[in-house]
């Protein structure tokens, strides 16, 4: 169970006040409040980060690596996500950011946006030649892929089986570093600079391929202070290395609609924000988009990757910055991956029925009957006082043996009244 359901979001119990903000915001009802503290069910969590975003007590945290882990390797390569460029002000040249990363101590840099242009090229061809799978769904957002895996099994066949840009960038960066230094692979550290916790989970337990070539995942917010300082030094010294190999398409991947725009077609839908994503997937499962779309881009965070909880800039302002940055760039500058670099899924993404109430049909039917009986007892207020987000969620917990009827304050009040009348 642990190997299947790792999650990068965790709780700091010392900060948790037992409020119910998080249980109301979690899109998969993965959080409960029990004994005055929040509890995260790993099977249900999709690492969307909504609980981190809305926890007033900062008790929800994202697991990621520290900058000190650079000492673990002889040669280090930074993989900046396209959204990193939108975190800084008044930037007209991506090379300033890339040079600053090297000044921070990285041996080299490799743009994820360059790999994104490769994915765009591969996607255009795959979409064109696989009309039987239309609409194809992007697999770039690990949160969306995991959501489909556990909740929308009928849509698994629509997943685009191409590796995400982060992974292709890591493979190309490692290959280049080995050729450049002659060092063995284990001495080379590939560091992805991430806007969200879902990328950490994607590195530790990838879907669609066996092993990630990313060694460490750094939080964008941790990189930011040192990056700003290093950028000032680069600008003052006017020594800017020519490092970027990215065009308009690659930079655009940082915001919602960027990936779909790279397909160079109008037959697509782009949605961002986890609630909007779920609505699109529900409509897609109900065949409401039949024969109208070739591609669907879904981003769990509002605004796309620029809206990740590990980013620092307002996501809507960040999208403006990306738009300004790519204004004078060529359409694309990177088109092909080396022939010996794998770019497609090597295994199927399997359905994991974590929300089922039982292991077999008879057991599920029995528990569904229990569920309906419990729902008749509850008031249907979805107040959250029981520690579950809804009355139905509480009923499911009871059926699973994880809660009691008297956890509902209204049922408890009725129970106490009966005892009092009896006395």
Backbone torsions as a table, in degrees:
resi	resn	phi	psi	omega
1	UNK	NA	-40.0	-178.3
2	UNK	-62.5	-42.3	-176.3
3	UNK	-68.4	-27.7	-179.4
4	UNK	-83.4	-30.2	-167.9
5	UNK	-125.7	48.8	171.6
6	UNK	-68.9	143.4	175.1
7	UNK	-137.0	143.4	-177.2
8	UNK	-90.0	-7.9	177.4
9	UNK	-92.3	129.4	179.3
10	UNK	-138.3	171.0	-173.3
11	UNK	-111.0	137.7	168.5
12	UNK	-99.5	99.7	-174.1
13	UNK	-60.6	-29.3	-178.6
14	UNK	-66.5	-21.5	-179.7
15	UNK	-99.4	-19.0	-176.2
16	UNK	-71.0	128.7	179.9
17	UNK	-100.4	-1.8	179.2
18	UNK	78.3	19.1	176.2
19	UNK	-73.9	176.2	-175.8
20	UNK	-115.1	18.7	178.6
21	UNK	-59.1	-43.2	-174.6
22	UNK	-69.6	-38.9	-176.8
23	UNK	-68.1	-26.2	178.8
24	UNK	-79.9	-23.7	-176.2
25	UNK	-93.6	-21.8	-175.8
26	UNK	-68.3	121.3	-175.2
27	UNK	-73.3	-17.6	-179.7
28	UNK	-113.1	12.5	178.5
29	UNK	53.5	46.0	-177.1
30	UNK	-88.9	-4.5	-173.7
31	UNK	-118.3	139.1	172.6
32	UNK	-128.2	157.0	171.2
33	UNK	-110.2	113.8	-179.0
34	UNK	-130.6	134.9	-178.5
35	UNK	53.9	37.0	174.9
36	UNK	79.8	7.5	-179.3
37	UNK	-135.4	148.1	176.5
38	UNK	-71.5	146.8	177.1
39	UNK	-131.1	128.9	-179.0
40	UNK	-102.7	123.3	175.8
41	UNK	-85.2	111.5	-173.9
42	UNK	-60.8	-36.6	-178.5
43	UNK	-60.5	-33.1	-175.9
44	UNK	-90.9	-22.4	-174.4
45	UNK	-71.6	134.9	178.8
46	UNK	-115.5	12.4	176.4
47	UNK	60.3	35.0	179.7
48	UNK	-73.4	-23.6	178.2
49	UNK	83.9	5.2	-179.0
50	UNK	-61.8	-36.0	179.0
51	UNK	-67.7	-35.3	176.2
52	UNK	-65.1	-42.0	-176.9
53	UNK	-64.3	-34.9	-171.1
54	UNK	-109.0	-0.8	179.4
55	UNK	-76.6	111.4	-177.4
56	UNK	-69.6	-20.9	-178.3
57	UNK	-96.8	2.6	178.8
58	UNK	56.6	35.5	-179.1
59	UNK	-86.6	-16.9	177.3
60	UNK	-94.9	127.9	-175.2
61	UNK	-129.3	158.8	177.2
62	UNK	-105.0	133.4	175.6
63	UNK	-77.4	128.9	175.4
64	UNK	-158.7	171.9	-177.1
65	UNK	-89.6	162.7	-179.5
66	UNK	-101.4	162.0	178.2
67	UNK	-62.9	-26.9	-179.9
68	UNK	-62.4	-21.4	-178.4
69	UNK	-69.2	-7.6	174.4
70	UNK	-62.9	-24.7	-179.1
71	UNK	-70.6	-11.9	-177.7
72	UNK	-76.4	-8.6	-173.7
73	UNK	-131.9	152.8	177.3
74	UNK	-79.7	-28.7	-177.4
75	UNK	-137.9	128.7	-175.7
76	UNK	-123.5	141.5	178.8
77	UNK	-124.4	125.0	176.9
78	UNK	-88.3	133.7	174.3
79	UNK	-111.9	91.8	179.5
80	UNK	-76.3	128.0	173.6
81	UNK	-67.9	150.8	179.0
82	UNK	-54.7	-31.8	-178.6
83	UNK	-66.4	-17.5	178.7
84	UNK	-63.5	-35.6	-177.7
85	UNK	-64.8	-22.3	-177.5
86	UNK	-89.4	2.3	-178.2
87	UNK	-89.7	-11.1	-175.2
88	UNK	-114.8	157.4	-176.5
89	UNK	-95.0	152.6	169.3
90	UNK	53.7	40.5	178.3
91	UNK	-100.3	127.8	178.0
92	UNK	-115.2	-9.8	-176.0
93	UNK	-136.3	116.5	179.6
94	UNK	-60.3	-28.6	-178.8
95	UNK	-59.8	-26.7	177.2
96	UNK	-63.2	-43.5	179.0
97	UNK	-66.7	-44.8	-177.7
98	UNK	-65.9	-40.5	177.3
99	UNK	-65.2	-38.4	179.3
100	UNK	-63.6	-37.0	177.7
101	UNK	-62.5	-38.7	177.4
102	UNK	-68.5	-34.9	176.9
103	UNK	-66.2	-25.9	179.0
104	UNK	-75.2	-10.1	176.6
105	UNK	125.1	-6.7	177.8
106	UNK	-74.3	140.1	-180.0
107	UNK	-70.9	-32.1	-177.3
108	UNK	-156.0	169.2	175.8
109	UNK	-132.9	149.8	174.7
110	UNK	-142.2	121.5	-174.3
111	UNK	-74.4	129.2	172.7
112	UNK	-67.0	-29.3	178.7
113	UNK	-64.8	-28.6	175.6
114	UNK	-67.6	-42.2	176.6
115	UNK	-66.6	-30.7	178.4
116	UNK	-63.2	-35.7	178.3
117	UNK	-67.2	-33.8	175.4
118	UNK	-66.0	-44.3	178.8
119	UNK	-62.2	-39.6	178.0
120	UNK	-60.6	-42.4	179.6
121	UNK	-65.1	-44.5	178.5
122	UNK	-64.7	-39.1	-178.3
123	UNK	-66.3	-40.1	179.0
124	UNK	-56.8	-44.3	-178.5
125	UNK	-70.2	-40.9	-178.1
126	UNK	-66.9	-43.1	179.4
127	UNK	-62.7	-39.4	-178.6
128	UNK	-65.6	-35.1	-173.0
129	UNK	-100.6	2.9	-178.5
130	UNK	-131.9	57.9	-179.2
131	UNK	-64.9	-22.7	179.3
132	UNK	-67.7	-16.3	179.5
133	UNK	-100.9	2.4	-179.0
134	UNK	-62.3	144.0	-9.9
135	UNK	-78.4	136.8	174.9
136	UNK	-79.4	142.5	-176.7
137	UNK	-109.6	131.0	179.4
138	UNK	-58.4	143.6	176.0
139	UNK	-113.1	18.6	-177.7
140	UNK	-74.4	-29.8	-179.3
141	UNK	-94.7	112.5	-177.9
142	UNK	-62.2	-30.5	179.1
143	UNK	-64.2	-44.0	-179.8
144	UNK	-66.2	-43.3	179.7
145	UNK	-61.1	-42.0	179.9
146	UNK	-69.0	-37.5	178.0
147	UNK	-60.2	-45.7	178.7
148	UNK	-63.9	-38.5	-178.3
149	UNK	-60.8	-37.3	-174.6
150	UNK	-101.3	-15.3	-172.8
151	UNK	-127.4	-23.6	-175.2
152	UNK	-126.9	67.1	-175.5
153	UNK	-61.0	-29.1	-178.7
154	UNK	-70.3	-11.8	-178.2
155	UNK	-100.8	-2.7	-177.6
156	UNK	-58.4	-35.1	-178.3
157	UNK	-69.1	-13.1	179.8
158	UNK	-92.5	-5.0	-178.2
159	UNK	-66.5	134.9	178.1
160	UNK	-72.9	114.9	-172.9
161	UNK	-84.2	47.6	179.3
162	UNK	-116.9	136.4	-178.2
163	UNK	-59.1	147.3	177.6
164	UNK	-68.4	156.1	-178.7
165	UNK	-54.6	-37.1	179.3
166	UNK	-55.8	-44.2	-175.9
167	UNK	-72.6	-42.0	178.0
168	UNK	-64.2	-39.9	177.4
169	UNK	-62.1	-41.3	-179.7
170	UNK	-63.6	-41.6	-179.0
171	UNK	-67.7	-41.2	178.7
172	UNK	-69.1	-38.2	179.9
173	UNK	-65.5	-41.3	179.8
174	UNK	-66.2	-42.7	179.2
175	UNK	-59.8	-45.0	180.0
176	UNK	-65.2	-39.9	-178.4
177	UNK	-66.5	-40.2	178.6
178	UNK	-64.1	-43.8	179.8
179	UNK	-65.9	-35.0	-175.9
180	UNK	-77.7	-37.2	-172.7
181	UNK	-105.6	-25.6	-174.6
182	UNK	77.7	4.9	-179.8
183	UNK	-76.4	152.8	173.5
184	UNK	-69.4	156.8	-175.4
185	UNK	-56.6	-37.3	-176.2
186	UNK	-68.1	-16.3	177.6
187	UNK	-89.5	-4.1	-178.1
188	UNK	-106.6	124.8	-179.6
189	UNK	-106.5	124.3	178.3
190	UNK	-101.9	119.0	-173.8
191	UNK	-114.7	112.6	175.9
192	UNK	-88.5	131.7	178.3
193	UNK	-97.3	106.8	-165.5
194	UNK	-104.9	144.8	173.3
195	UNK	-91.1	-4.1	-173.9
196	UNK	-150.8	157.2	179.4
197	UNK	-72.8	-22.0	-177.6
198	UNK	-60.5	-29.6	179.9
199	UNK	-67.2	-31.1	177.6
200	UNK	-63.0	-46.6	178.2
201	UNK	-63.5	-39.3	179.9
202	UNK	-62.8	-32.9	178.7
203	UNK	-74.0	-43.5	-176.5
204	UNK	-74.8	-37.9	-179.2
205	UNK	-137.6	77.2	-177.1
206	UNK	-67.9	149.5	175.4
207	UNK	-107.3	128.2	178.2
208	UNK	97.8	-11.4	177.2
209	UNK	-151.5	161.5	-168.5
210	UNK	-73.7	-50.8	-170.6
211	UNK	-144.7	139.5	177.5
212	UNK	-85.4	145.5	175.4
213	UNK	-88.9	0.0	175.1
214	UNK	-81.0	128.5	-178.7
215	UNK	-91.4	-35.8	-177.7
216	UNK	-141.3	150.4	175.7
217	UNK	-121.7	119.7	-179.4
218	UNK	-103.0	145.3	178.0
219	UNK	-79.6	134.8	179.3
220	UNK	-56.9	-38.3	-178.8
221	UNK	-67.5	-26.8	177.4
222	UNK	-76.8	-33.8	179.8
223	UNK	-73.2	-32.0	-168.5
224	UNK	-52.3	-53.1	-176.6
225	UNK	-58.4	-46.4	179.4
226	UNK	-67.7	-33.8	179.1
227	UNK	-64.8	-44.9	180.0
228	UNK	-60.4	-43.2	179.6
229	UNK	-63.8	-44.2	-179.9
230	UNK	-66.9	-35.6	178.6
231	UNK	-64.4	-38.0	177.2
232	UNK	-60.4	-41.9	179.5
233	UNK	-65.3	-39.3	179.9
234	UNK	-63.7	-44.7	-178.7
235	UNK	-65.2	-42.6	-178.7
236	UNK	-66.8	-37.5	-178.4
237	UNK	-82.1	-16.4	-179.5
238	UNK	55.7	33.3	176.6
239	UNK	-113.1	93.7	-176.0
240	UNK	-114.8	116.4	177.2
241	UNK	-72.0	147.4	175.2
242	UNK	-88.6	97.8	-172.9
243	UNK	-116.4	-25.1	-172.7
244	UNK	-74.4	142.0	175.3
245	UNK	-133.7	36.1	-173.8
246	UNK	-116.8	143.5	175.5
247	UNK	-110.3	-162.4	-177.0
248	UNK	-59.2	-44.4	-176.4
249	UNK	-62.5	-46.1	-178.2
250	UNK	-63.1	-44.3	179.2
251	UNK	-64.0	-36.5	-176.0
252	UNK	-63.9	-23.4	179.9
253	UNK	-60.3	-17.0	-179.2
254	UNK	-68.9	-20.4	-178.5
255	UNK	-122.4	163.8	179.9
256	UNK	-60.3	136.1	-179.8
257	UNK	91.7	-11.7	-177.8
258	UNK	-67.2	-43.2	179.6
259	UNK	-66.0	-47.4	-179.7
260	UNK	-62.8	-38.1	178.1
261	UNK	-61.9	-30.4	-180.0
262	UNK	-69.9	-11.3	177.5
263	UNK	-80.0	-12.1	177.6
264	UNK	58.4	43.0	178.0
265	UNK	-142.4	157.2	178.0
266	UNK	-96.4	-4.6	-175.5
267	UNK	-89.3	60.9	-179.0
268	UNK	-144.6	163.6	174.1
269	UNK	-128.6	135.7	176.7
270	UNK	-125.9	123.6	-179.9
271	UNK	-130.3	143.8	178.0
272	UNK	-135.0	157.1	-173.3
273	UNK	93.4	125.9	-169.8
274	UNK	-61.2	-35.5	179.2
275	UNK	-66.7	-39.1	176.7
276	UNK	-67.1	-37.9	178.5
277	UNK	-61.1	-45.5	-179.7
278	UNK	-62.9	-39.9	178.9
279	UNK	-62.8	-42.4	178.7
280	UNK	-63.3	-44.1	-179.0
281	UNK	-65.1	-38.6	177.2
282	UNK	-63.8	-43.4	178.9
283	UNK	-66.6	-37.4	178.5
284	UNK	-65.2	-40.1	178.8
285	UNK	-65.6	-28.7	178.3
286	UNK	-88.0	10.9	176.6
287	UNK	62.5	32.7	178.2
288	UNK	-80.5	-11.9	-179.4
289	UNK	-110.7	17.9	-175.1
290	UNK	-57.7	127.8	174.2
291	UNK	60.6	22.9	179.2
292	UNK	-116.8	-21.5	-175.3
293	UNK	-131.7	149.6	174.7
294	UNK	-103.7	-23.4	-173.9
295	UNK	-150.0	142.7	177.2
296	UNK	-127.8	121.2	175.5
297	UNK	-102.1	124.5	-178.6
298	UNK	-126.3	128.4	177.0
299	UNK	-122.1	126.9	-177.3
300	UNK	-66.2	-30.1	-176.7
301	UNK	-93.7	142.3	177.3
302	UNK	-62.7	128.4	-178.3
303	UNK	89.2	-7.1	-175.6
304	UNK	95.3	-156.3	-176.9
305	UNK	-62.5	-25.2	177.6
306	UNK	-64.7	-16.1	179.7
307	UNK	-96.3	11.0	179.6
308	UNK	-62.6	151.5	-175.5
309	UNK	-72.7	-11.3	177.2
310	UNK	-97.3	0.7	174.9
311	UNK	-84.5	170.3	-176.7
312	UNK	-117.5	-25.7	-174.7
313	UNK	-88.5	150.6	171.9
314	UNK	-56.1	127.3	-172.7
315	UNK	-61.3	-32.0	-178.0
316	UNK	-76.9	-35.3	173.0
317	UNK	-69.0	-36.1	178.9
318	UNK	-62.4	-37.9	178.0
319	UNK	-65.1	-35.5	176.4
320	UNK	-63.3	-41.2	-179.9
321	UNK	-64.8	-40.6	177.9
322	UNK	-62.6	-41.4	-179.9
323	UNK	-61.7	-41.7	179.2
324	UNK	-68.2	-39.4	-176.4
325	UNK	-66.1	-38.0	-174.3
326	UNK	-88.3	3.1	-173.6
327	UNK	-56.3	-44.0	-173.7
328	UNK	-106.7	15.3	-179.7
329	UNK	-86.5	154.1	172.6
330	UNK	-67.8	164.8	-177.9
331	UNK	-56.4	-49.0	179.1
332	UNK	-155.9	151.2	179.6
333	UNK	-125.1	-12.9	178.4
334	UNK	-123.4	127.4	-172.1
335	UNK	-122.0	-32.7	-172.4
336	UNK	-133.0	145.2	172.6
337	UNK	-90.9	154.2	175.6
338	UNK	-56.2	148.1	-175.0
339	UNK	-62.0	-26.1	-177.8
340	UNK	-93.5	11.4	177.5
341	UNK	-101.0	121.3	177.8
342	UNK	-68.2	135.6	-177.1
343	UNK	-127.0	-1.6	-178.0
344	UNK	-122.5	161.6	178.4
345	UNK	-59.8	141.5	178.5
346	UNK	-108.7	-3.1	174.9
347	UNK	-151.7	156.4	-178.1
348	UNK	-72.8	151.5	172.5
349	UNK	-88.7	111.6	-172.9
350	UNK	-87.4	147.4	175.6
351	UNK	-72.5	134.9	177.0
352	UNK	-122.1	101.9	-175.1
353	UNK	-77.7	65.4	-175.3
354	UNK	-70.0	-22.5	-176.3
355	UNK	-89.3	-4.5	178.0
356	UNK	-65.6	145.1	-178.6
357	UNK	-86.0	-15.1	-178.7
358	UNK	-149.9	168.1	-177.0
359	UNK	-81.5	-30.5	179.5
360	UNK	-128.9	173.5	-174.1
361	UNK	-62.3	-43.6	-179.1
362	UNK	-61.8	-42.5	179.7
363	UNK	-66.3	-39.8	-180.0
364	UNK	-65.6	-41.5	179.4
365	UNK	-64.1	-39.8	178.8
366	UNK	-63.2	-43.9	-178.4
367	UNK	-72.8	-30.6	174.8
368	UNK	-64.5	-37.2	176.7
369	UNK	-64.5	-41.9	176.4
370	UNK	-62.9	-39.6	-179.1
371	UNK	-61.3	-44.2	-179.9
372	UNK	-64.9	-37.9	177.5
373	UNK	-63.9	-41.8	179.1
374	UNK	-66.0	-40.6	-179.2
375	UNK	-61.8	-31.3	177.2
376	UNK	-68.4	-25.4	-179.7
377	UNK	-82.8	-28.3	-175.3
378	UNK	-84.3	153.2	-175.2
379	UNK	-76.0	-15.1	-179.7
380	UNK	75.6	23.0	-178.1
381	UNK	-85.1	-20.3	-177.2
382	UNK	51.3	45.5	-174.5
383	UNK	-78.2	-23.4	179.9
384	UNK	84.6	-1.2	-177.3
385	UNK	-64.5	-24.4	179.8
386	UNK	-77.6	-11.6	-176.7
387	UNK	97.1	-3.2	175.2
388	UNK	-109.6	152.1	-174.4
389	UNK	-68.6	-30.3	-178.4
390	UNK	-141.5	164.3	175.8
391	UNK	-61.9	-37.5	178.9
392	UNK	-64.8	-40.4	178.8
393	UNK	-63.2	-39.5	177.0
394	UNK	-63.6	-44.2	179.1
395	UNK	-59.5	-40.8	177.9
396	UNK	-64.2	-40.3	177.9
397	UNK	-62.5	-40.4	179.3
398	UNK	-64.2	-44.5	179.5
399	UNK	-62.4	-35.1	178.5
400	UNK	-78.6	-7.3	-179.7
401	UNK	84.4	19.5	-176.0
402	UNK	-106.5	0.0	179.9
403	UNK	-153.9	174.4	179.8
404	UNK	-124.9	158.8	178.4
405	UNK	-59.8	-37.5	-177.0
406	UNK	-73.1	-1.2	171.8
407	UNK	-67.3	-24.7	175.1
408	UNK	-75.8	120.2	-175.1
409	UNK	-63.1	-29.3	-179.8
410	UNK	-74.5	-39.6	175.1
411	UNK	-66.8	-41.5	178.9
412	UNK	-61.6	-42.0	179.6
413	UNK	-61.8	-43.0	178.6
414	UNK	-64.3	-39.9	179.6
415	UNK	-63.7	-43.5	179.9
416	UNK	-66.0	-37.8	179.8
417	UNK	-63.0	-40.3	178.8
418	UNK	-63.5	-42.7	178.4
419	UNK	-63.7	-41.6	-179.2
420	UNK	-63.9	-43.4	179.5
421	UNK	-64.7	-37.0	-179.6
422	UNK	-65.8	-39.1	177.9
423	UNK	-67.2	NA	NA
